[in-house]
Structure formats: C-alpha cells, structure tokens
Amino acid sequence: APVFSQESYSARLGENNLAGALVLRVRATDADWGQNARVRYRLWEGRVRGAPLSSYVSVQADTG
C-alpha cells in the first residue's frame, strides 16, 4: 500500500487566492515495482457550505 510522508496534512489559506495557487503538497510512495508502484491522488468529494469541494480546489492526480 502507498505510504504518505506525513501521517496527516493540513493547510490554512487566506481569502481571494488566485486560481491555480498552490495550497498544499502531499507525497506518497509505494514499494512495488513498475506500474504497481504508481501513486495517483484524488480528493474525497465532500461539501463546503452545500457546494462540492471540487468547486473550490483541485488536485494534480500524478503529483499530489
């Protein structure tokens, strides 16, 4: 299974950030070989004030 470099992550950010601004970077590795070692990231789709989390932030699937 993938192992994250930290047990948990959190971030605070000010209001009115520009679109595309970096908020948080996460990192995980997998001890498998080749394609089985590939780690992909995605957000768990929650809601913020009734709107989908993905309407506020996005994640780069290959880099976290």
Secondary structure as GFF3:
##gff-version 3
##sequence-region A 1 64
A	DSSP	beta_strand	3	4	.	.	.	ID=ss1
A	DSSP	beta_strand	28	29	.	.	.	ID=ss2
A	DSSP	three_ten_helix	34	37	.	.	.	ID=ss3
A	DSSP	beta_strand	47	48	.	.	.	ID=ss4
A	DSSP	beta_strand	51	52	.	.	.	ID=ss5
A	DSSP	three_ten_helix	53	55	.	.	.	ID=ss6
###
